[in-house]
Amino acid sequence: MLKTLTFSTLFPNSVQPIHGIFVANRLSHLLSTGRVSTRVIAPVPFFPSPNPRYGSYALYAAVPKVEDWSDVPVLHPRYPAVPKVGMTCAPGLLYLGARPAVAAMLNDGFDFDLIDAHYFYPDGIAAVLLGLTFGKPVVITARGTDISQIANYRLQRRMILWAASRAVGLITVCQALKDRLVELGVSDHRINVLRNGVDLELFRPHPAREALRARYGLSGPVVLSVGHLIPRKGHDLVVDAVAEIPGVTLLIAGEGPELERLRSQSAARGISDRVRFLGRIPPIRLAEVYSASDVLVLASSREGWANVLLEARACGTPVIASSVWGTPEVVTEPEAGALVHERTGTAFADALRRLFLAPPSREATRAYAERFGWEATTKGQLELFETIARRQVCP
């Protein structure tokens, strides 16, 4: 059986159960084949106190050092996150924090075949350093802002290219990220595009949609916006769009530093009574919210391969999304929804009006989503990982 070390700062834990859930989802489907076993090292920044007065920083201190995820051991070694200079130092500090955990894992008898690292910076660079230290091949998956944004900085770009040249395998979750890596100088033939999939069992149309809407107190057109409440997700543009269309209810699912600003914006636009902030909600409830909504709007300025677009459509809900990075690869036909090429509230409002006038059937939207299961990605991972293991390639 193939043995892997899954390495990423983006992985769920008992304190942050949906943090990096996309990494866990891909791993879950890989493990379901029965051909792979893994251990997870998911470092978290060091913080000295779990006292709630420290806000989100206190969550780091509350994360246990060892826990299980779906019967898989997960280690959470600490590494220092240095303010101001942290972005430059992060790969080295992450490596130093994780190295003892990797050594202990090997000493305990889990002699893995390769390191499966997620997110290029700083995780991928740290993983390559670990690979060099312990003589293990490394596969790095690029997922979004690691390449679309961080690679725009000169020093970080040099470290990304250094890691790419030493990794045995490279994966991107969409063609757009592969194209960007090629622009940066990585050979095309070294990069595998293995997109994220969607859990078609968890995310599916609700069998009693009208009763569900009644339970949530919803009537009339319902727009949903999902994601961290941060500027690049564009929730403010969705608020502006809904303000232009009378009678539309907006649901915003997520938490983050933009909450109060979005509340204030809703009040200023006179639609506080039509905007509901749902906070962070677990996947099983999120599936209900997708089903109860008429359309998901994703107004992001950057996305690799947005899982929310897949999840909404799997529940029969069409999407309207800004045409950025990998999103045009996800929304290709009217049954899926529509793309917006100008990121303004008015442009999204216009797209919403068009969709409300001629919505696709929810059955057609679900059928479109069924093309995006995990089978092809899992098969591609297995082929890549097993090829590397057979060759016993080391850095």
C-alpha positions as CSV (number, residue, x, y, z in Angstrom):
1,M,0.0,0.0,0.0
2,L,1.2,3.5,-0.9
3,K,2.1,5.6,2.2
4,T,1.9,9.4,2.0
5,L,2.6,12.3,4.4
6,T,-0.1,15.0,3.8
7,F,1.5,18.3,4.7
8,S,-0.4,21.6,4.8
9,T,-1.3,24.5,7.1
10,L,-4.7,24.2,5.4
11,F,-6.4,21.3,7.1
12,P,-9.4,21.1,9.4
13,N,-8.9,20.7,13.2
14,S,-11.3,20.4,16.1
15,V,-11.2,24.1,16.7
16,Q,-11.5,25.1,13.0
17,P,-13.5,22.3,11.5
18,I,-13.9,23.8,8.0
19,H,-10.4,25.3,7.7
20,G,-8.9,23.9,4.6
21,I,-11.8,21.5,4.1
22,F,-11.0,21.3,0.4
23,V,-7.7,19.6,1.2
24,A,-9.4,17.1,3.5
25,N,-12.1,16.4,0.9
26,R,-9.5,15.4,-1.7
27,L,-7.7,13.3,0.8
28,S,-10.8,11.6,1.9
29,H,-11.6,10.4,-1.7
30,L,-8.1,9.2,-2.2
31,L,-8.2,7.2,1.0
32,S,-11.5,5.7,0.0
33,T,-9.8,3.7,-2.7
34,G,-8.1,1.5,-0.1
35,R,-4.8,1.9,-1.9
36,V,-3.3,4.7,0.2
37,S,-2.6,5.2,3.9
38,T,-1.5,8.6,5.2
39,R,-0.5,10.6,8.2
40,V,-1.2,14.4,8.3
41,I,1.1,17.1,9.6
42,A,-0.9,20.4,9.7
43,P,1.2,23.0,11.4
44,V,-0.4,26.0,13.1
45,P,1.2,29.3,14.1
46,F,2.4,29.5,17.7
47,F,0.3,31.7,20.1
48,P,0.8,31.6,23.8
49,S,-2.8,31.9,25.1
50,P,-6.2,30.5,24.2
51,N,-7.9,33.4,26.0
52,P,-10.9,34.6,23.9
53,R,-9.9,38.2,24.3
54,Y,-7.2,37.6,21.8
55,G,-9.8,36.9,19.1
56,S,-8.8,34.6,16.2
57,Y,-5.2,34.3,17.4
58,A,-6.5,32.5,20.5
59,L,-7.8,29.7,18.2
60,Y,-4.2,28.7,17.3
61,A,-3.4,28.0,21.0
62,A,-6.6,26.0,21.4
63,V,-5.7,23.5,18.6
64,P,-4.6,20.2,20.1
65,K,-1.1,19.1,19.2
66,V,-2.4,15.6,18.2
67,E,-5.8,14.5,17.1
68,D,-7.6,12.2,14.7
69,W,-9.4,13.0,11.5
70,S,-11.5,10.2,10.1
71,D,-9.2,7.7,11.9
72,V,-6.1,9.3,10.4
73,P,-3.5,10.7,12.9
74,V,-3.0,14.4,12.6
75,L,-0.1,16.3,14.2
76,H,-0.2,20.1,14.7
77,P,3.3,21.2,15.4
78,R,3.8,24.9,16.1
79,Y,5.9,27.4,14.2
80,P,6.5,31.0,14.8
81,A,4.6,33.5,12.7
82,V,6.6,36.7,12.8
83,P,4.7,40.0,12.2
84,K,5.8,42.2,9.3
85,V,8.6,40.0,8.1
86,G,6.6,36.8,8.4
87,M,5.8,36.4,4.7
88,T,9.5,36.1,3.8
89,C,10.5,34.0,6.8
90,A,7.4,31.7,6.8
91,P,8.8,28.8,4.7
92,G,11.9,28.4,6.8
93,L,10.0,28.8,10.1
94,L,7.4,26.3,8.9
95,Y,10.1,23.8,8.0
96,L,11.9,24.2,11.4
97,G,8.6,23.8,13.2
98,A,7.6,20.7,11.3
99,R,10.9,18.9,11.1
100,P,10.8,17.3,14.6
101,A,7.3,16.0,13.9
102,V,8.4,14.3,10.6
103,A,11.5,12.8,12.3
104,A,9.2,11.4,15.1
105,M,6.8,10.0,12.6
106,L,9.6,8.1,10.8
107,N,11.1,6.9,14.1
108,D,7.6,5.5,15.0
109,G,7.7,3.4,11.9
110,F,5.6,5.3,9.4
111,D,8.1,5.3,6.5
112,F,6.1,7.2,3.9
113,D,6.8,7.1,0.2
114,L,6.2,10.8,-0.6
115,I,5.1,14.1,0.8
116,D,1.8,15.4,-0.5
117,A,2.0,19.2,0.1
118,H,-0.9,21.6,-0.5
119,Y,-0.5,25.3,-1.2
120,F,2.8,26.5,-2.8
121,Y,3.8,29.2,-0.4
122,P,4.9,28.7,2.3
123,D,3.8,25.1,2.5
124,G,5.4,23.8,-0.7
125,I,8.8,25.4,0.0
126,A,8.8,24.0,3.5
127,A,7.8,20.5,2.1
128,V,10.7,20.5,-0.3
129,L,13.1,21.4,2.5
130,L,11.6,18.5,4.5
131,G,12.0,16.2,1.4
132,L,15.7,17.2,1.1
133,T,16.3,16.6,4.8
134,F,14.6,13.2,4.9
135,G,15.3,11.9,1.4
136,K,11.6,11.9,0.3
137,P,10.0,13.0,-3.0
138,V,7.6,15.8,-2.8
139,V,4.4,16.6,-4.7
140,I,3.0,20.2,-4.5
141,T,-0.5,21.3,-5.3
142,A,-1.1,24.9,-6.2
143,R,-4.6,26.0,-5.1
144,G,-5.1,29.7,-5.9
145,T,-3.7,32.8,-4.3
146,D,-0.3,31.0,-3.8
147,I,0.2,31.4,-7.5
148,S,-2.3,34.1,-8.6
149,Q,-1.1,36.6,-5.9
150,I,1.9,35.6,-3.9
151,A,4.0,34.7,-6.9
152,N,3.8,38.3,-8.0
153,Y,6.3,39.2,-5.3
154,R,9.9,38.8,-6.5
155,L,11.4,37.0,-3.6
156,Q,8.4,34.7,-3.0
157,R,8.4,34.0,-6.8
158,R,12.0,32.9,-6.6
159,M,11.3,30.5,-3.7
160,I,8.2,29.1,-5.5
161,L,10.2,28.4,-8.6
162,W,13.0,26.9,-6.5
163,A,10.5,24.5,-4.9
164,A,8.9,23.7,-8.3
165,S,12.2,22.7,-9.8
166,R,12.8,20.3,-6.9
167,A,9.4,18.8,-6.5
168,V,8.9,15.5,-8.3
169,G,5.2,16.2,-9.0
170,L,3.2,19.4,-9.5
171,I,-0.6,19.7,-9.5
172,T,-2.9,22.6,-10.1
173,V,-6.6,22.7,-9.4
174,C,-7.4,24.5,-12.6
175,Q,-5.9,25.2,-16.1
176,A,-5.5,28.9,-15.3
177,L,-3.1,28.2,-12.5
178,K,-1.1,25.8,-14.7
179,D,-0.9,28.5,-17.3
180,R,0.4,31.0,-14.8
181,L,3.1,28.5,-13.6
182,V,4.1,28.0,-17.2
183,E,4.4,31.8,-17.6
184,L,6.7,31.9,-14.6
185,G,9.0,29.4,-16.3
186,V,7.8,25.9,-15.1
187,S,7.8,23.3,-17.9
188,D,4.3,22.5,-19.1
189,H,4.8,18.8,-19.1
190,R,5.6,18.7,-15.4
191,I,2.2,20.1,-14.3
192,N,-0.9,18.0,-13.8
193,V,-4.3,19.6,-13.7
194,L,-6.4,17.8,-11.2
195,R,-9.5,19.9,-10.3
196,N,-11.4,19.7,-7.1
197,G,-14.6,17.7,-7.2
198,V,-17.8,17.9,-5.2
199,D,-19.5,15.4,-2.9
200,L,-22.6,14.6,-4.9
201,E,-24.2,12.7,-2.0
202,L,-23.8,15.4,0.6
203,F,-24.7,18.2,-1.8
204,R,-27.9,17.3,-3.6
205,P,-31.3,18.9,-4.2
206,H,-33.5,18.9,-1.1
207,P,-36.5,16.6,-1.6
208,A,-39.0,19.1,-0.2
209,R,-37.6,22.5,-1.2
210,E,-40.7,24.6,-0.6
211,A,-41.1,23.2,2.9
212,L,-37.4,23.9,3.5
213,R,-37.8,27.5,2.4
214,A,-40.8,27.9,4.7
215,R,-38.7,26.5,7.6
216,Y,-36.1,29.2,6.9
217,G,-38.8,31.9,6.5
218,L,-37.9,32.5,2.9
219,S,-40.2,33.8,0.1
220,G,-39.6,35.5,-3.2
221,P,-36.2,35.4,-4.9
222,V,-33.3,34.4,-2.7
223,V,-29.6,35.2,-3.4
224,L,-26.8,33.5,-1.5
225,S,-23.2,34.6,-1.1
226,V,-20.8,32.2,0.6
227,G,-17.2,32.7,1.8
228,H,-14.9,34.3,4.3
229,L,-16.0,37.9,5.0
230,I,-12.9,39.4,3.5
231,P,-12.6,42.1,0.7
232,R,-11.5,39.8,-2.1
233,K,-14.7,37.7,-1.8
234,G,-16.7,40.6,-3.0
235,H,-19.7,40.3,-0.6
236,D,-20.0,44.1,-0.8
237,L,-20.7,43.9,-4.5
238,V,-23.5,41.4,-3.9
239,V,-25.0,43.7,-1.3
240,D,-24.9,46.5,-3.9
241,A,-26.5,44.2,-6.5
242,V,-29.4,43.2,-4.3
243,A,-30.0,46.8,-3.3
244,E,-30.9,47.5,-7.0
245,I,-33.5,44.7,-7.1
246,P,-36.6,45.1,-4.9
247,G,-38.0,42.1,-3.1
248,V,-34.8,40.0,-3.2
249,T,-33.5,38.5,0.0
250,L,-29.7,38.1,0.4
251,L,-28.2,35.4,2.6
252,I,-24.5,35.7,3.5
253,A,-22.8,32.6,4.9
254,G,-19.4,33.1,6.4
255,E,-17.5,34.9,9.1
256,G,-14.6,37.3,9.1
257,P,-13.4,40.9,9.7
258,E,-15.8,42.5,7.1
259,L,-18.9,41.6,9.1
260,E,-19.6,45.0,10.6
261,R,-18.7,46.9,7.4
262,L,-21.2,44.7,5.5
263,R,-23.9,45.3,8.1
264,S,-23.3,49.0,7.9
265,Q,-23.3,48.9,4.1
266,S,-26.7,47.0,4.1
267,A,-28.1,49.7,6.5
268,A,-26.8,52.5,4.3
269,R,-28.4,51.0,1.2
270,G,-31.7,50.6,3.1
271,I,-31.8,46.8,2.8
272,S,-31.0,45.6,6.4
273,D,-34.4,43.9,6.5
274,R,-33.5,41.9,3.4
275,V,-30.0,40.8,4.3
276,R,-29.3,37.9,6.7
277,F,-25.9,37.1,8.1
278,L,-25.8,33.3,8.8
279,G,-22.2,33.1,10.2
280,R,-20.1,30.0,9.6
281,I,-22.4,27.0,9.0
282,P,-21.4,23.3,8.7
283,P,-21.6,21.5,5.3
284,I,-24.8,19.6,6.0
285,R,-26.7,22.8,6.8
286,L,-25.0,24.6,3.9
287,A,-26.4,22.1,1.6
288,E,-29.9,23.1,2.8
289,V,-29.1,26.8,2.3
290,Y,-28.0,26.1,-1.2
291,S,-31.2,24.2,-1.9
292,A,-33.4,27.0,-0.4
293,S,-31.7,29.7,-2.5
294,D,-32.4,30.6,-6.1
295,V,-28.9,31.6,-7.1
296,L,-25.4,31.7,-5.6
297,V,-23.4,34.8,-6.4
298,L,-19.6,34.6,-6.1
299,A,-18.1,38.1,-6.7
300,S,-14.5,37.2,-5.9
301,S,-11.5,39.1,-7.4
302,R,-9.4,35.9,-7.3
303,E,-10.4,32.2,-7.2
304,G,-8.5,29.0,-8.1
305,W,-11.3,26.5,-8.3
306,A,-14.1,27.6,-6.1
307,N,-15.8,24.7,-4.3
308,V,-18.9,26.8,-3.5
309,L,-19.7,26.9,-7.3
310,L,-19.7,23.1,-7.4
311,E,-21.6,22.7,-4.2
312,A,-24.4,25.1,-5.1
313,R,-25.0,23.5,-8.5
314,A,-25.0,20.0,-7.0
315,C,-28.0,21.2,-5.0
316,G,-29.7,22.4,-8.2
317,T,-28.8,26.1,-7.6
318,P,-27.3,28.0,-10.6
319,V,-24.5,30.5,-10.0
320,I,-23.4,33.9,-11.1
321,A,-19.7,34.5,-10.7
322,S,-17.0,37.0,-11.6
323,S,-14.9,35.7,-14.6
324,V,-11.6,35.3,-12.8
325,W,-8.8,32.6,-12.9
326,G,-10.3,29.1,-12.9
327,T,-14.0,30.2,-12.6
328,P,-14.6,30.2,-16.4
329,E,-13.6,26.5,-16.4
330,V,-16.4,25.8,-13.9
331,V,-19.2,27.8,-15.5
332,T,-19.3,26.9,-19.2
333,E,-23.0,26.4,-20.1
334,P,-26.3,28.2,-19.3
335,E,-27.4,25.3,-17.0
336,A,-24.5,26.2,-14.7
337,G,-25.3,29.9,-14.5
338,A,-23.5,32.9,-15.9
339,L,-20.2,34.8,-15.7
340,V,-19.8,38.5,-15.0
341,H,-16.9,40.3,-16.6
342,E,-17.2,43.6,-14.8
343,R,-17.0,43.4,-11.0
344,T,-19.5,46.1,-10.0
345,G,-22.8,45.9,-8.1
346,T,-24.7,47.0,-11.2
347,A,-23.1,44.3,-13.4
348,F,-24.1,41.6,-10.9
349,A,-27.6,43.1,-10.6
350,D,-28.0,42.9,-14.4
351,A,-26.9,39.3,-14.4
352,L,-29.4,38.5,-11.6
353,R,-32.3,40.1,-13.5
354,R,-31.5,38.0,-16.5
355,L,-31.3,34.8,-14.5
356,F,-34.5,35.5,-12.7
357,L,-36.3,36.1,-16.0
358,A,-35.0,32.8,-17.5
359,P,-33.6,30.5,-14.9
360,P,-32.3,27.0,-15.8
361,S,-34.3,24.1,-14.4
362,R,-32.9,22.9,-11.1
363,E,-32.7,19.4,-12.6
364,A,-30.5,20.6,-15.5
365,T,-28.2,22.4,-13.1
366,R,-27.9,19.3,-11.0
367,A,-27.1,17.2,-14.1
368,Y,-24.4,19.7,-15.0
369,A,-22.9,19.4,-11.6
370,E,-22.7,15.6,-11.9
371,R,-19.8,16.0,-14.3
372,F,-17.7,17.2,-11.4
373,G,-17.4,14.2,-9.2
374,W,-14.1,13.2,-7.6
375,E,-13.4,10.1,-9.7
376,A,-11.1,11.6,-12.3
377,T,-9.1,13.5,-9.8
378,T,-8.6,10.5,-7.5
379,K,-7.6,8.4,-10.4
380,G,-5.0,11.0,-11.5
381,Q,-3.6,11.3,-8.0
382,L,-3.2,7.6,-7.7
383,E,-1.4,7.3,-11.0
384,L,0.9,10.1,-10.2
385,F,1.7,9.0,-6.7
386,E,2.2,5.3,-7.6
387,T,4.5,6.2,-10.5
388,I,6.6,8.3,-8.1
389,A,6.7,5.5,-5.5
390,R,7.7,2.9,-8.1
391,R,10.5,5.0,-9.4
392,Q,11.7,5.6,-5.8
393,V,12.5,9.2,-6.9
394,C,14.1,11.4,-4.3
395,P,15.0,15.1,-4.4
